[in-house]
Amino acid sequence: MCGIFGAAGCDVPGPALERVFQTLEHRGPDGRGTYIDKSSKVLLAHTRLAVIDLETGAQPLESADGTIILAANGEIYDFERIRESLVAKGHRFRTKSDSEIIIALYQEFGLGCFEQLRGEFAFLLYDKPRRRLIAARDRFGIKPLYFSRLPGGIAFASEMKTLFASGLVEPKLNVAGFDPLIDHDPQNVRLPFEGIEHVPPASCLSVDLDTFEPTLIRYWSSEIPAIIAEPGSSAEDSAGAAETVLSELEDAVRLRLRADVPVGLYLSGGIDSAFIAALMKRNMNTPPHSFSIAFEGSGRNEQEFARRAAEFVGTEHHELTVTKRMLWDNLGDALWSSELPFVTLAPVGKFLLSQEARKFVTVVLTGEGADEVFLGYRSFFEKAIRETRAPGANHGTLVAQGRRLKLGSFGRSASALIFHKDQRARIRVERARSARRENSAKPLINAVQETRIAAMPFDILCYLGDREEMAHSLEARLPFLDHKLYDAAKWIPVDSKMRGGVEKAVLRDAAKGVLPDDIRLRPKSGFMLTSDAVDLFGADRHHAAKYRRHLSRKAFESAGVFSYRAYVVATMLARLPRASRRMRRLRRNANKVIMYMMQAHMLHDMFVAEGASAVRNAQQPDSPAAVASSCSADGAQAA
């Protein structure tokens, strides 16, 4: 894994480029590289985490004739077989890096190269003869890639803070990016900062270097066939599906073990990570390292189940026990890493677990994605299935969005009041724009599943995934989000995935004979959801005291996102007695709202407030406004 940055049509002075490298260093501590084409005003920068080809894999990479230049983040699996086929066609390689095959595939197939790419990746490819810059992202959005359209130019980066550090983008909060009721549409994303977009999953942007206009090209679809929602699947169908899942999953795991550094995994006591662990063990000569986390004092501790799985598989197991104080003390660092707000402390746990795992390995396999692919959220998906098959059932994406929000019209309308009075009109406009999406004839369960998959880059793949792992230079690989596995799984009938109230039934069938029944059949429990809910005026009162300044009236006025009056009301709800289920739910949700407000203000202080630095402890010789002025149509040249 690595960090990448690219700019076209813009001047990036030496001090600004140094800040870029500093913000990306955690993504790639093993090396830096820069490519500059002054005549075309193109700059590519790369920080490297050495995982494959430790000696000769430095980037940016160039084609033999110097016409194609690449800066890539991530891993391309099965690259050795692909390279052999390319050598047979006359291509020559200078390194043993998996990334180098991207150049040859592009030369061979152009934008058809994506059909050959299997893995988690984001890359920038400069095609000098065609005067275009290609910015591409993997099918599920596992690896991040952001960009900003600039006056007479464009800039890309692995993290939003890197765009700020370059001086090309002045940080400013985007109020709509903090509204949880605006649906995550990957084609029209609203992020917490103005002027920042992302390259959507399964897509590339082709940028014309004469006009700097990007053209979006989708190369893959996660759409699920309508036929799978029809009721009824036989035991024979389920058995065949289980065989397919086992075969494809083992292949996905095997390919993700290829590395020139130590590989481990995150392990809970559930089927997802335990299945991965067992398949790893089958394909390794030595026991893998495994890592689990426990939250001291929590009633939801799952260590005994993780130990059981580790003992059965025979991993070299490591347990990290964290306290509430540790979680609160590291909240700022976890938020700085994610750049997106969250409402629980689970991402901080992932931040700390990744820090621990990095002491032993450079790569970890994880179980993320299994719930989305195989219907693991039982009540969520089970209800969608029932509604799909109800007489006169509605269909379409709009229905799927509303079902995900679980809000009536009053709750949706009243929720705008949590925002600053000057922002409410904009919020209502943005919500209306977000809701204006065409209905389709697809079954509701398919729409719900596709919506959940589309949302992954904004939660589990960000603040519970790449960002907290790469904060410690730790590469994560996700076998359940292998696109070949997904393409096989999407044809499996719903009734083989959710059977008799049992979630991920076909995955459990596939694990028969691989895992013991006490692990294979154990009900789902989230790997990072074993910490107790945030209680700012109860159990967390003292731990959260250091963050109170982010909830002052001054903080609300400075950020200008949320209403201070709404905060005062939320504090009253957050102190409600726990006398009934309804009161407990109100108290819990009010705490989430306050946590969200607080983190918005923390992001404002980190990146927007006067004197705030996008590079921690780094000097800022040039102000963002001063450096941004150097990006023009007539353009300065790259440094």
C-alpha positions as CSV (number, residue, x, y, z in Angstrom):
1,M,0.0,0.0,0.0
2,C,1.1,3.5,-0.7
3,G,0.1,7.2,-0.9
4,I,-0.3,9.0,-4.2
5,F,-0.7,12.6,-5.2
6,G,-1.0,14.2,-8.6
7,A,-1.5,17.6,-10.0
8,A,-2.0,18.9,-13.6
9,G,-2.0,22.5,-14.7
10,C,-0.8,23.7,-11.3
11,D,2.4,24.9,-9.6
12,V,3.3,22.9,-6.5
13,P,6.3,24.7,-4.9
14,G,9.0,22.7,-3.1
15,P,7.8,23.5,0.4
16,A,4.2,22.5,-0.6
17,L,5.4,19.2,-2.1
18,E,7.3,18.5,1.1
19,R,4.0,19.0,3.0
20,V,2.4,16.6,0.6
21,F,5.0,13.9,1.3
22,Q,4.6,14.5,5.1
23,T,0.9,14.0,5.0
24,L,1.3,10.8,3.0
25,E,4.3,9.4,5.0
26,H,2.2,7.1,7.1
27,R,0.8,5.5,3.9
28,G,4.3,4.9,2.6
29,P,7.2,5.2,5.1
30,D,9.7,3.1,2.9
31,G,10.3,5.6,0.1
32,R,9.4,8.7,-1.8
33,G,9.3,9.3,-5.6
34,T,8.3,12.2,-7.9
35,Y,7.7,12.5,-11.6
36,I,7.5,16.0,-13.2
37,D,6.7,16.9,-16.8
38,K,7.2,20.7,-16.9
39,S,6.0,21.1,-20.4
40,S,2.7,19.5,-19.7
41,K,2.4,20.8,-16.1
42,V,2.0,17.3,-14.7
43,L,3.3,16.2,-11.3
44,L,3.0,12.7,-9.8
45,A,4.2,11.9,-6.2
46,H,4.3,8.6,-4.4
47,T,5.2,7.3,-0.9
48,R,5.9,3.6,-0.7
49,L,5.0,0.9,1.8
50,A,7.2,-1.9,0.5
51,V,5.2,-5.2,0.4
52,I,6.1,-6.9,-2.9
53,D,9.5,-6.4,-4.6
54,L,11.2,-4.7,-1.8
55,E,14.3,-3.9,-3.8
56,T,13.2,-2.5,-7.2
57,G,9.5,-1.5,-6.8
58,A,10.0,2.2,-6.3
59,Q,7.4,4.5,-7.9
60,P,6.4,6.4,-10.0
61,L,7.0,3.7,-12.7
62,E,7.7,4.5,-16.3
63,S,7.2,2.4,-19.5
64,A,10.3,1.4,-21.4
65,D,9.8,4.3,-23.9
66,G,8.9,6.8,-21.2
67,T,5.5,7.6,-22.5
68,I,3.4,6.1,-19.7
69,I,4.0,7.0,-16.1
70,L,2.2,5.3,-13.1
71,A,1.8,6.1,-9.4
72,A,-0.3,3.3,-7.8
73,N,-1.6,2.4,-4.3
74,G,-2.8,-1.1,-3.4
75,E,-2.2,-4.6,-4.7
76,I,-2.9,-6.4,-8.0
77,Y,-3.5,-10.1,-7.4
78,D,-2.5,-12.9,-9.7
79,F,0.0,-10.5,-11.3
80,E,2.7,-13.1,-11.9
81,R,0.4,-15.1,-14.2
82,I,-0.7,-11.9,-16.0
83,R,2.9,-10.8,-16.4
84,E,3.8,-14.1,-18.1
85,S,1.0,-13.6,-20.6
86,L,2.2,-10.0,-21.3
87,V,5.8,-11.2,-21.7
88,A,4.6,-13.7,-24.3
89,K,3.1,-10.7,-26.2
90,G,6.5,-8.9,-26.2
91,H,6.3,-6.7,-23.1
92,R,9.4,-6.3,-21.0
93,F,9.4,-5.5,-17.2
94,R,12.1,-3.8,-15.2
95,T,10.8,-4.7,-11.8
96,K,9.1,-7.6,-10.0
97,S,6.3,-5.2,-8.8
98,D,2.7,-6.1,-9.2
99,S,2.0,-2.5,-10.1
100,E,4.1,-2.5,-13.2
101,I,1.7,-4.8,-15.1
102,I,-0.9,-1.9,-15.1
103,I,1.3,-0.1,-17.6
104,A,1.6,-3.0,-19.9
105,L,-2.1,-3.8,-19.6
106,Y,-2.9,-0.2,-20.5
107,Q,-0.6,-0.3,-23.5
108,E,-2.2,-3.6,-24.6
109,F,-5.9,-2.9,-23.9
110,G,-6.2,0.8,-23.2
111,L,-9.2,1.5,-20.9
112,G,-10.1,-2.1,-21.3
113,C,-7.3,-3.0,-18.9
114,F,-9.6,-3.0,-15.9
115,E,-11.1,-6.3,-16.8
116,Q,-7.7,-7.8,-16.1
117,L,-7.2,-6.1,-12.7
118,R,-8.1,-8.0,-9.6
119,G,-7.4,-6.4,-6.2
120,E,-7.6,-3.3,-4.1
121,F,-6.2,-0.4,-5.9
122,A,-6.2,3.3,-6.7
123,F,-3.8,4.7,-9.3
124,L,-2.8,7.7,-11.4
125,L,-1.6,7.0,-14.9
126,Y,-0.2,9.7,-17.2
127,D,-0.4,9.0,-20.9
128,K,1.9,11.5,-22.5
129,P,1.1,10.9,-26.2
130,R,-2.7,11.1,-25.7
131,R,-2.2,14.0,-23.2
132,R,-4.5,12.5,-20.6
133,L,-4.4,11.6,-17.0
134,I,-6.2,8.5,-15.8
135,A,-7.4,8.3,-12.2
136,A,-8.8,4.8,-11.3
137,R,-10.2,3.1,-8.3
138,D,-11.0,-0.6,-7.4
139,R,-14.5,-2.0,-7.8
140,F,-15.6,-1.6,-4.2
141,G,-13.8,1.6,-3.3
142,I,-11.5,-0.2,-0.8
143,K,-8.6,2.2,-1.6
144,P,-9.4,6.0,-1.4
145,L,-8.8,8.5,-4.1
146,Y,-10.0,12.1,-3.9
147,F,-9.8,15.0,-6.3
148,S,-10.5,18.7,-6.7
149,R,-11.3,20.7,-9.8
150,L,-9.2,23.8,-9.8
151,P,-9.1,27.0,-11.9
152,G,-7.1,25.8,-14.9
153,G,-6.1,22.5,-13.3
154,I,-7.0,19.4,-11.2
155,A,-5.4,17.6,-8.3
156,F,-5.7,14.1,-6.9
157,A,-4.6,12.5,-3.6
158,S,-5.1,9.4,-1.4
159,E,-6.4,11.6,1.5
160,M,-8.2,14.9,1.6
161,K,-5.7,16.4,4.0
162,T,-3.0,15.9,1.3
163,L,-4.9,18.2,-1.0
164,F,-5.0,20.8,1.8
165,A,-1.3,20.3,2.4
166,S,-0.5,21.0,-1.2
167,G,-1.9,24.4,-0.9
168,L,-4.1,23.9,-4.0
169,V,-7.3,23.5,-2.0
170,E,-8.3,25.8,0.8
171,P,-10.1,23.7,3.5
172,K,-13.7,24.7,4.2
173,L,-16.4,22.6,5.8
174,N,-19.3,21.3,3.6
175,V,-22.4,21.4,5.7
176,A,-24.2,18.9,3.4
177,G,-21.4,16.5,4.0
178,F,-22.4,16.3,7.6
179,D,-26.0,15.4,7.0
180,P,-26.6,11.7,7.7
181,L,-29.9,11.9,5.9
182,I,-28.4,12.7,2.5
183,D,-27.9,9.3,0.9
184,H,-24.5,8.1,-0.1
185,D,-24.6,8.3,-3.9
186,P,-21.2,7.3,-5.2
187,Q,-21.7,9.3,-8.4
188,N,-22.6,12.5,-6.5
189,V,-20.8,12.2,-3.2
190,R,-21.0,14.9,-0.5
191,L,-17.9,14.9,1.7
192,P,-17.2,17.0,4.8
193,F,-15.1,19.5,2.9
194,E,-16.1,21.9,0.1
195,G,-14.5,21.3,-3.3
196,I,-13.5,17.7,-2.6
197,E,-14.9,14.8,-4.7
198,H,-13.9,11.2,-5.0
199,V,-13.3,8.9,-7.9
200,P,-16.3,6.5,-7.5
201,P,-15.7,2.8,-7.0
202,A,-15.4,0.7,-10.2
203,S,-14.7,3.8,-12.2
204,C,-11.9,5.9,-13.7
205,L,-11.7,9.5,-14.6
206,S,-10.0,10.3,-17.9
207,V,-8.7,13.9,-17.7
208,D,-8.0,15.8,-20.9
209,L,-4.8,17.8,-20.2
210,D,-5.8,20.6,-22.6
211,T,-9.1,21.4,-20.9
212,F,-8.6,19.6,-17.6
213,E,-12.2,18.2,-17.9
214,P,-12.6,14.8,-16.4
215,T,-14.8,12.2,-18.1
216,L,-16.2,9.4,-15.8
217,I,-16.0,5.9,-17.1
218,R,-17.6,2.9,-15.2
219,Y,-15.9,-0.4,-15.9
220,W,-17.9,-2.8,-13.6
221,S,-21.3,-3.0,-11.9
222,S,-22.3,-4.5,-8.6
223,E,-25.9,-4.8,-9.8
224,I,-27.6,-8.0,-8.6
225,P,-29.8,-10.1,-10.9
226,A,-33.5,-9.7,-10.2
227,I,-34.1,-13.5,-10.4
228,I,-32.2,-14.2,-7.1
229,A,-35.0,-12.5,-5.1
230,E,-37.6,-15.0,-6.3
231,P,-38.7,-17.4,-3.4
232,G,-37.5,-20.9,-3.2
233,S,-34.2,-22.7,-3.6
234,S,-33.6,-26.4,-3.3
235,A,-31.1,-28.2,-1.1
236,E,-29.3,-29.1,-4.2
237,D,-29.1,-25.4,-5.2
238,S,-27.7,-24.5,-1.8
239,A,-25.1,-27.3,-1.9
240,G,-23.9,-26.2,-5.3
241,A,-23.7,-22.6,-4.1
242,A,-21.7,-23.6,-1.1
243,E,-19.2,-25.4,-3.2
244,T,-18.8,-22.3,-5.4
245,V,-18.4,-20.0,-2.4
246,L,-15.7,-22.3,-0.8
247,S,-13.8,-22.5,-4.1
248,E,-13.9,-18.8,-4.9
249,L,-13.2,-17.7,-1.3
250,E,-10.2,-20.0,-1.0
251,D,-8.8,-18.6,-4.2
252,A,-9.3,-15.1,-3.0
253,V,-7.5,-15.9,0.3
254,R,-4.6,-17.7,-1.4
255,L,-3.9,-14.8,-3.8
256,R,-3.9,-12.3,-0.9
257,L,-1.2,-14.2,0.9
258,R,1.4,-13.2,-1.7
259,A,3.8,-10.8,0.0
260,D,7.4,-10.3,0.7
261,V,6.6,-9.3,4.3
262,P,4.8,-11.0,7.2
263,V,1.1,-11.5,6.8
264,G,-1.5,-11.9,9.6
265,L,-5.2,-11.4,10.1
266,Y,-7.8,-9.7,12.4
267,L,-9.7,-12.5,14.2
268,S,-13.0,-12.4,16.1
269,G,-15.0,-15.4,17.2
270,G,-17.4,-15.2,14.3
271,I,-17.5,-17.1,11.0
272,D,-16.1,-14.4,8.7
273,S,-12.6,-14.0,10.1
274,A,-12.4,-17.6,11.4
275,F,-13.2,-18.9,7.9
276,I,-10.5,-16.6,6.5
277,A,-8.0,-17.8,9.2
278,A,-8.7,-21.5,8.4
279,L,-8.2,-20.9,4.6
280,M,-5.0,-19.0,5.3
281,K,-3.7,-21.9,7.4
282,R,-4.4,-24.3,4.5
283,N,-2.3,-22.2,2.2
284,M,0.6,-21.3,4.5
285,N,3.6,-23.2,5.8
286,T,3.7,-21.4,9.1
287,P,0.9,-20.4,11.5
288,P,-0.3,-16.8,10.8
289,H,-0.3,-14.1,13.4
290,S,-3.9,-13.2,14.5
291,F,-5.1,-10.1,16.4
292,S,-8.2,-9.4,18.4
293,I,-9.4,-6.6,20.7
294,A,-11.3,-6.5,24.0
295,F,-12.8,-3.5,25.7
296,E,-12.1,-3.5,29.4
297,G,-15.2,-3.3,31.5
298,S,-17.6,-3.8,28.6
299,G,-20.4,-6.4,28.9
300,R,-19.9,-7.2,25.2
301,N,-16.4,-8.7,25.4
302,E,-15.8,-11.4,22.8
303,Q,-12.3,-12.5,23.6
304,E,-13.3,-16.0,24.6
305,F,-14.7,-16.6,21.1
306,A,-11.6,-15.1,19.4
307,R,-9.4,-17.4,21.6
308,R,-11.5,-20.4,20.6
309,A,-11.1,-19.6,16.9
310,A,-7.4,-19.0,17.3
311,E,-6.9,-22.2,19.2
312,F,-8.8,-24.2,16.6
313,V,-7.0,-22.7,13.6
314,G,-3.6,-22.7,15.4
315,T,-2.7,-19.1,14.9
316,E,-0.1,-17.2,16.8
317,H,-2.6,-15.1,18.6
318,H,-2.3,-11.6,20.1
319,E,-4.9,-9.9,22.3
320,L,-5.2,-6.2,22.8
321,T,-7.2,-5.0,25.8
322,V,-8.1,-1.3,25.8
323,T,-9.8,0.9,28.3
324,K,-12.3,3.7,27.8
325,R,-9.5,6.2,28.6
326,M,-7.3,4.8,25.8
327,L,-10.2,5.1,23.4
328,W,-10.9,8.7,24.3
329,D,-7.2,9.6,24.4
330,N,-6.8,8.5,20.8
331,L,-10.0,9.9,19.4
332,G,-8.2,12.9,17.9
333,D,-5.6,10.8,16.1
334,A,-8.3,8.4,14.8
335,L,-10.4,11.3,13.5
336,W,-7.4,12.9,11.9
337,S,-6.7,9.7,10.1
338,S,-10.3,9.1,8.9
339,E,-11.2,12.7,8.0
340,L,-14.9,11.5,8.4
341,P,-16.9,11.8,11.6
342,F,-18.2,8.7,13.4
343,V,-20.6,8.2,16.4
344,T,-19.0,5.4,18.3
345,L,-15.5,4.7,19.6
346,A,-15.1,1.5,17.5
347,P,-12.9,3.3,14.9
348,V,-10.5,4.3,17.7
349,G,-10.4,0.6,18.7
350,K,-9.5,-0.3,15.1
351,F,-6.8,2.5,15.2
352,L,-5.2,1.0,18.3
353,L,-5.5,-2.6,17.1
354,S,-3.8,-1.7,13.8
355,Q,-1.0,0.0,15.8
356,E,-0.5,-3.3,17.7
357,A,-0.7,-5.5,14.7
358,R,2.0,-3.4,12.9
359,K,4.5,-4.5,15.5
360,F,4.4,-8.0,14.1
361,V,3.2,-7.8,10.5
362,T,2.9,-5.5,7.5
363,V,-0.2,-7.1,6.0
364,V,-3.5,-8.3,7.6
365,L,-6.4,-10.1,6.0
366,T,-9.8,-9.0,7.3
367,G,-13.4,-10.2,7.2
368,E,-15.1,-6.9,6.0
369,G,-17.6,-7.3,3.3
370,A,-19.0,-10.7,4.2
371,D,-22.2,-9.2,5.6
372,E,-22.8,-7.1,2.6
373,V,-22.2,-9.9,0.1
374,F,-23.9,-12.7,1.9
375,L,-26.7,-10.8,3.8
376,G,-25.2,-10.7,7.3
377,Y,-27.4,-8.0,8.9
378,R,-30.2,-10.3,9.8
379,S,-33.0,-7.9,10.9
380,F,-32.0,-5.4,8.2
381,F,-32.0,-7.8,5.2
382,E,-34.7,-10.1,6.6
383,K,-37.2,-7.2,6.7
384,A,-36.3,-6.2,3.2
385,I,-36.9,-9.7,1.9
386,R,-40.4,-9.8,3.6
387,E,-41.3,-6.4,2.1
388,T,-40.0,-7.5,-1.3
389,R,-42.5,-10.5,-1.3
390,A,-45.4,-8.7,0.3
391,P,-48.5,-8.3,-1.9
392,G,-48.3,-5.0,-3.9
393,A,-44.7,-4.4,-2.7
394,N,-43.0,-1.3,-3.9
395,H,-39.6,-1.5,-5.6
396,G,-36.7,0.8,-6.5
397,T,-33.8,2.6,-5.1
398,L,-35.8,5.4,-3.5
399,V,-37.6,2.9,-1.3
400,A,-34.3,1.3,-0.4
401,Q,-33.0,4.6,0.8
402,G,-36.0,5.4,2.9
403,R,-35.8,1.9,4.4
404,R,-32.2,2.3,5.3
405,L,-32.9,5.6,7.1
406,K,-35.7,4.1,9.2
407,L,-37.3,7.5,9.7
408,G,-40.8,8.8,9.2
409,S,-41.5,12.1,7.5
410,F,-41.7,14.0,10.8
411,G,-38.3,12.8,11.9
412,R,-36.8,13.7,8.5
413,S,-38.2,17.2,8.5
414,A,-37.5,17.9,12.2
415,S,-33.9,16.7,11.9
416,A,-33.0,19.7,9.8
417,L,-33.3,21.7,13.1
418,I,-30.0,20.3,14.4
419,F,-28.2,22.4,11.8
420,H,-27.4,26.1,12.1
421,K,-30.3,28.3,11.2
422,D,-28.3,29.8,8.3
423,Q,-27.8,26.3,6.8
424,R,-31.3,24.8,7.0
425,A,-32.5,26.0,3.6
426,R,-29.4,24.5,2.0
427,I,-29.9,21.2,3.8
428,R,-33.5,20.9,2.6
429,V,-32.4,21.7,-1.0
430,E,-29.7,19.1,-0.8
431,R,-32.0,16.5,0.7
432,A,-34.6,17.1,-2.1
433,R,-31.9,16.8,-4.7
434,S,-30.6,13.6,-3.2
435,A,-34.1,12.1,-3.0
436,R,-34.8,12.8,-6.7
437,R,-33.7,9.5,-8.0
438,E,-35.5,7.3,-10.4
439,N,-37.4,4.3,-9.2
440,S,-36.6,1.0,-10.8
441,A,-38.4,-2.3,-11.2
442,K,-35.7,-4.2,-9.3
443,P,-36.7,-6.1,-6.2
444,L,-36.4,-4.2,-2.9
445,I,-34.0,-6.6,-1.4
446,N,-31.6,-6.1,-4.3
447,A,-31.9,-2.3,-4.1
448,V,-31.2,-2.5,-0.3
449,Q,-28.2,-4.7,-0.7
450,E,-26.8,-2.6,-3.5
451,T,-27.3,0.6,-1.5
452,R,-25.5,-0.9,1.5
453,I,-22.5,-1.9,-0.8
454,A,-22.5,1.6,-2.2
455,A,-22.2,3.1,1.3
456,M,-19.2,1.0,2.3
457,P,-16.5,3.5,1.2
458,F,-18.0,6.0,3.6
459,D,-17.9,3.8,6.8
460,I,-16.5,0.3,7.1
461,L,-14.0,0.8,4.3
462,C,-12.9,4.2,5.7
463,Y,-13.0,4.8,9.4
464,L,-13.2,1.0,10.2
465,G,-10.8,0.1,7.3
466,D,-8.1,1.6,5.2
467,R,-7.7,4.9,7.1
468,E,-7.2,3.5,10.6
469,E,-5.0,0.7,9.3
470,M,-2.8,2.9,7.0
471,A,-2.4,5.4,9.9
472,H,0.2,2.8,11.1
473,S,1.5,1.7,7.7
474,L,-0.5,-1.5,7.8
475,E,-1.9,-3.0,4.6
476,A,-5.3,-4.7,4.8
477,R,-6.6,-7.2,2.3
478,L,-10.3,-8.1,2.0
479,P,-11.0,-11.6,0.5
480,F,-14.8,-11.2,0.8
481,L,-14.6,-8.2,-1.5
482,D,-12.8,-10.1,-4.3
483,H,-14.8,-9.3,-7.4
484,K,-14.7,-12.8,-8.7
485,L,-16.2,-14.1,-5.5
486,Y,-18.9,-11.3,-5.7
487,D,-19.7,-12.1,-9.3
488,A,-20.4,-15.7,-8.3
489,A,-22.2,-14.8,-5.1
490,K,-24.6,-12.3,-6.7
491,W,-26.3,-15.2,-8.6
492,I,-27.0,-17.2,-5.4
493,P,-30.7,-17.0,-4.5
494,V,-31.6,-14.9,-1.5
495,D,-33.1,-17.9,0.2
496,S,-29.8,-19.6,0.2
497,K,-28.2,-16.6,1.9
498,M,-30.9,-15.9,4.5
499,R,-32.5,-19.2,5.4
500,G,-34.9,-19.9,8.3
501,G,-33.8,-16.6,10.0
502,V,-30.1,-17.6,9.8
503,E,-28.0,-14.9,8.1
504,K,-25.1,-15.8,5.7
505,A,-26.5,-19.4,5.5
506,V,-24.6,-20.3,2.3
507,L,-21.4,-19.1,3.8
508,R,-22.0,-21.3,6.8
509,D,-22.7,-24.2,4.5
510,A,-19.4,-23.5,2.7
511,A,-17.5,-23.6,6.0
512,K,-18.9,-27.1,6.9
513,G,-15.9,-29.4,7.4
514,V,-13.6,-26.4,7.6
515,L,-14.8,-24.9,10.9
516,P,-16.4,-26.6,13.9
517,D,-20.1,-26.0,14.3
518,D,-19.7,-23.8,17.5
519,I,-17.9,-21.3,15.3
520,R,-19.6,-22.0,12.0
521,L,-23.1,-21.6,13.4
522,R,-22.5,-18.8,15.9
523,P,-24.8,-15.8,15.4
524,K,-23.2,-12.7,14.0
525,S,-21.5,-10.1,16.3
526,G,-19.5,-7.2,14.9
527,F,-15.8,-7.4,15.3
528,M,-15.4,-3.8,16.4
529,L,-18.8,-3.3,17.9
530,T,-18.0,-4.7,21.4
531,S,-17.4,-1.4,23.1
532,D,-20.3,0.1,25.1
533,A,-22.3,3.0,23.6
534,V,-20.9,6.5,24.2
535,D,-22.4,8.1,27.3
536,L,-21.1,11.7,27.5
537,F,-22.9,12.6,30.7
538,G,-22.6,9.2,32.4
539,A,-19.8,6.7,32.1
540,D,-17.7,8.8,29.7
541,R,-18.1,12.1,31.5
542,H,-14.6,12.4,32.8
543,H,-12.9,10.8,29.8
544,A,-14.6,13.2,27.4
545,A,-13.8,16.3,29.5
546,K,-10.8,17.2,27.3
547,Y,-13.1,17.6,24.3
548,R,-15.7,19.9,26.0
549,R,-14.2,23.0,24.3
550,H,-15.4,21.6,21.0
551,L,-19.0,21.8,22.3
552,S,-18.8,25.4,23.5
553,R,-21.0,28.1,22.0
554,K,-17.9,29.6,20.4
555,A,-17.1,26.2,18.7
556,F,-20.7,26.1,17.2
557,E,-20.4,29.7,15.9
558,S,-16.9,29.2,14.5
559,A,-17.8,26.1,12.5
560,G,-21.2,27.3,11.5
561,V,-22.6,23.8,10.9
562,F,-24.9,22.9,13.8
563,S,-27.3,24.7,16.0
564,Y,-26.1,25.4,19.6
565,R,-29.8,25.5,20.7
566,A,-30.2,22.0,19.2
567,Y,-27.1,20.9,21.2
568,V,-28.7,22.1,24.4
569,V,-31.8,20.1,23.7
570,A,-29.7,17.1,22.9
571,T,-27.8,17.4,26.2
572,M,-31.1,17.1,28.1
573,L,-32.1,14.0,26.1
574,A,-28.6,12.6,26.7
575,R,-29.2,12.8,30.5
576,L,-32.6,11.0,30.5
577,P,-33.0,8.2,33.0
578,R,-32.9,4.7,31.7
579,A,-36.4,3.9,33.0
580,S,-37.8,2.5,29.8
581,R,-36.6,1.2,26.4
582,R,-37.8,4.3,24.7
583,M,-35.9,6.6,27.1
584,R,-32.7,4.5,26.7
585,R,-33.0,4.8,23.0
586,L,-33.5,8.5,23.1
587,R,-30.5,8.9,25.5
588,R,-28.3,6.8,23.2
589,N,-29.3,8.6,20.0
590,A,-28.8,12.0,21.6
591,N,-25.3,11.0,22.6
592,K,-24.6,10.0,19.0
593,V,-25.8,13.4,17.8
594,I,-23.6,15.2,20.3
595,M,-20.6,13.0,19.3
596,Y,-21.2,13.9,15.7
597,M,-21.4,17.6,16.4
598,M,-18.2,17.4,18.5
599,Q,-16.3,15.7,15.7
600,A,-17.4,18.2,13.1
601,H,-15.9,20.9,15.3
602,M,-12.7,18.9,15.8
603,L,-12.3,18.5,12.0
604,H,-12.9,22.3,11.7
605,D,-10.1,22.9,14.2
606,M,-7.8,20.4,12.6
607,F,-8.0,21.6,9.0
608,V,-10.0,24.8,8.7
609,A,-9.4,27.2,11.6
610,E,-6.9,29.9,11.2
611,G,-3.4,28.5,12.0
612,A,-4.6,24.9,11.7
613,S,-2.1,22.7,9.9
614,A,-3.0,19.8,7.7
615,V,0.5,18.4,8.5
616,R,0.9,17.8,12.2
617,N,4.0,19.5,13.7
618,A,5.1,20.6,10.3
619,Q,6.0,24.2,9.3
620,Q,3.8,25.9,6.9
621,P,6.0,28.3,4.9
622,D,3.1,29.2,2.4
623,S,-0.5,29.9,3.2
624,P,-3.1,27.9,1.4
625,A,-4.5,31.0,-0.3
626,A,-1.0,32.1,-1.5
627,V,-0.2,28.7,-3.0
628,A,-3.6,28.2,-4.5
629,S,-3.2,31.4,-6.5
630,S,-0.4,29.7,-8.4
631,C,-2.9,27.4,-10.2
632,S,-4.1,29.0,-13.3
633,A,-4.9,28.2,-16.9
634,D,-1.6,29.7,-18.1
635,G,-0.1,27.9,-15.3
636,A,3.0,27.8,-13.5
637,Q,5.1,24.7,-14.1
638,A,5.5,21.9,-11.6
639,A,8.3,22.4,-9.1
